[in-house]
Amino acid sequence: MSKQIVHHQSQSLWNYTLSPGWTMKEVEILNLALMKFGIGKWRKIINSECLPGKSIGQIYMQTQRLLGQQSLGEFMGLQVDLKKVYLHNMQKKNVFRKNNSIINTGDNMTQEERNKRIAENQKNFGINSTDISQIKLPRYHVNSQTSFLSHDEIMEGNFTTVEKINNLCAIKKDILRKLKKIENGEIQETFDEEIEQKRRFKKIMTDSDSSSA
């Protein structure tokens, strides 16, 4: 990649905050995915399988923190250097922030104002096609259970009300999914299959020991 992008990789400068349930490694992958596909291309990121278990809502909230601002409208569809945008936002004065992100306090932009801002952001922060083509994303197959923060971790953590609600809803959704599996007998069937596999393995080992005797 070009020096322009590499120059902003310093974690000490890019001091974003993590949304609930995110690791530093996952955020770095999200950063690459946003540069590769563009901000707002949530479904493409999900389908790329680079962030298994992450929902569009989770990706949206962490993108806000990567950019350092609440509103994403002026960046929708753009492939930009997110760290450069973040540093630019951190230099702004006389703004309201929460979790290091600038909060909207004025009127909503008109479509004309939004289009103008998008063009300006593309010019100031956009990355070229050569750099984009060099971005490689890891790919994972989702075979493991999705992990969630516990109820106590959510309520006691330094999270916004919206983030708490989203994570509690995620827990509720996972519980309902597991209850459905129990009702359909899927979890018991899986448990029975594991027992049968262990029984067969034990029999094979016993037969092997008998043959060697």
C-alpha positions in Angstrom: 0.0 0.0 0.0 1.0 3.6 -0.4 2.9 5.5 2.2 -0.2 7.7 2.6 -2.2 4.9 4.2 0.7 3.3 6.1 1.6 6.6 7.6 -1.6 6.6 9.7 -1.3 3.1 11.2 0.1 4.4 14.6 -2.3 3.1 17.3 -1.1 5.8 19.7 -2.5 8.4 17.2 -5.6 6.5 16.2 -7.0 6.2 19.7 -10.5 5.1 18.8 -12.8 3.4 21.3 -14.1 -0.2 21.0 -17.7 -1.0 20.7 -18.9 -3.9 22.9 -17.8 -7.3 21.7 -15.0 -6.1 19.5 -11.3 -6.9 19.7 -8.5 -4.8 18.3 -7.8 -7.4 15.7 -11.4 -7.4 14.5 -11.4 -3.6 14.3 -8.2 -3.6 12.1 -10.0 -6.1 9.8 -13.1 -3.9 9.7 -10.9 -0.9 8.8 -9.5 -2.9 5.8 -13.0 -4.1 4.8 -14.3 -0.5 4.8 -11.5 0.6 2.6 -12.0 -2.3 0.3 -15.8 -2.2 -0.1 -16.7 1.3 1.0 -18.6 2.8 3.9 -22.2 1.7 3.9 -21.5 -1.5 2.1 -22.5 -3.5 5.1 -23.9 -6.5 3.3 -20.7 -6.9 1.2 -18.6 -6.9 4.4 -20.9 -9.6 6.0 -20.8 -11.7 2.8 -17.0 -11.5 2.7 -16.9 -13.6 5.9 -14.0 -11.6 7.2 -15.9 -10.8 10.4 -17.9 -13.9 11.4 -20.6 -13.3 14.0 -20.8 -9.5 13.5 -24.1 -7.9 12.7 -24.7 -4.9 10.5 -25.6 -2.9 13.6 -22.3 -3.8 15.3 -20.3 -2.9 12.2 -22.2 0.4 11.8 -21.5 1.5 15.4 -17.8 0.5 15.2 -17.5 2.4 11.9 -18.7 5.5 13.7 -15.9 5.2 16.2 -13.3 4.5 13.5 -14.3 7.8 11.8 -14.7 9.7 15.0 -18.2 11.0 14.1 -21.8 9.9 14.6 -23.1 10.7 11.1 -21.9 8.5 8.3 -24.1 10.1 5.5 -21.3 12.2 4.1 -19.1 9.1 3.7 -21.6 6.7 2.3 -20.2 4.6 -0.6 -16.7 6.1 -0.2 -13.5 4.1 0.1 -11.4 6.4 2.3 -8.5 6.3 4.7 -10.4 6.1 7.9 -7.5 6.9 10.2 -6.9 10.1 8.3 -10.6 11.0 8.7 -10.3 10.2 12.5 -7.3 12.4 13.0 -9.0 15.2 11.1 -12.0 15.0 13.3 -9.9 14.9 16.5 -8.5 18.3 15.5 -11.9 19.9 15.4 -12.8 22.4 18.1 -16.1 23.5 19.7 -17.9 20.2 18.9 -19.7 17.8 21.2 -18.3 14.3 21.5 -19.3 11.0 23.0 -16.9 8.0 23.0 -14.5 10.2 20.9 -17.2 10.6 18.2 -18.6 14.0 17.1 -22.3 14.2 17.9 -24.8 15.9 15.6 -26.2 19.1 17.1 -27.3 21.1 14.1 -29.9 20.6 11.4 -29.7 17.7 9.0 -27.9 18.3 5.7 -29.9 18.7 2.5 -29.3 16.3 -0.3 -27.3 18.9 -2.1 -25.2 19.6 0.9 -24.6 15.9 1.5 -23.5 15.4 -2.2 -21.1 18.3 -1.9 -19.6 16.9 1.3 -19.3 13.5 -0.2 -17.3 14.9 -3.1 -15.1 16.9 -0.7 -14.4 13.8 1.4 -13.6 11.7 -1.6 -11.0 14.4 -2.7 -9.5 14.8 0.8 -9.6 11.2 2.1 -10.2 8.9 -0.8 -7.7 6.1 -1.6 -6.8 5.1 -5.1 -7.7 2.0 -6.9 -4.2 0.5 -6.8 -4.2 0.6 -3.0 -7.7 -0.8 -2.9 -6.7 -3.8 -5.1 -3.9 -4.7 -2.7 -6.2 -5.0 0.3 -6.5 -8.7 1.3 -9.1 -9.8 3.9 -9.0 -12.9 6.0 -12.0 -15.3 5.5 -13.5 -17.4 8.1 -16.3 -20.0 8.0 -18.8 -19.5 10.8 -18.9 -22.9 12.6 -18.5 -21.7 16.2 -21.0 -20.2 18.5 -21.2 -16.4 18.5 -19.9 -14.9 21.8 -21.7 -12.1 23.7 -20.9 -9.9 26.6 -22.7 -11.0 29.8 -25.6 -9.0 31.2 -23.4 -7.7 34.0 -20.6 -6.7 31.6 -23.1 -4.8 29.4 -24.8 -3.0 32.3 -21.6 -2.1 34.1 -19.6 -1.2 31.1 -19.0 2.3 29.8 -21.4 1.9 26.9 -24.1 4.2 25.5 -27.8 3.4 26.1 -28.2 2.4 22.4 -25.2 0.1 22.6 -26.6 -1.5 25.8 -29.9 -2.1 24.1 -28.3 -3.6 21.0 -26.2 -6.0 23.0 -29.1 -7.0 25.2 -31.2 -7.6 22.1 -28.4 -9.8 20.7 -28.4 -11.9 23.9 -32.2 -12.2 23.7 -31.9 -13.3 20.0 -29.3 -15.9 20.8 -31.4 -17.3 23.7 -34.5 -17.5 21.5 -32.4 -19.3 18.8 -31.2 -21.9 21.4 -34.7 -22.4 22.8 -35.9 -23.0 19.3 -33.3 -25.7 18.8 -34.2 -27.3 22.1 -37.9 -27.3 21.0 -37.0 -28.9 17.7 -34.8 -31.5 19.4 -31.7 -30.3 17.5 -29.5 -29.7 20.6 -30.5 -33.1 22.1 -29.8 -34.8 18.8 -26.3 -33.3 18.7 -25.7 -34.4 22.2 -26.8 -37.9 21.5 -24.5 -38.0 18.4 -21.5 -37.0 20.5 -22.3 -39.8 23.0 -22.6 -42.3 20.2 -19.3 -41.2 18.6 -17.5 -41.5 22.0 -19.1 -45.0 22.5 -17.9 -46.1 19.0 -14.4 -44.7 19.6 -14.2 -46.5 23.0 -15.3 -49.8 21.4 -12.6 -49.4 18.6 -9.9 -48.8 21.2 -11.1 -51.8 23.3 -11.1 -54.1 20.2 -7.6 -52.8 19.3 -6.3 -53.6 22.8 -7.8 -57.1 22.7 -6.1 -57.8 19.3 -2.8 -56.7 20.6 -3.0 -58.9 23.7 
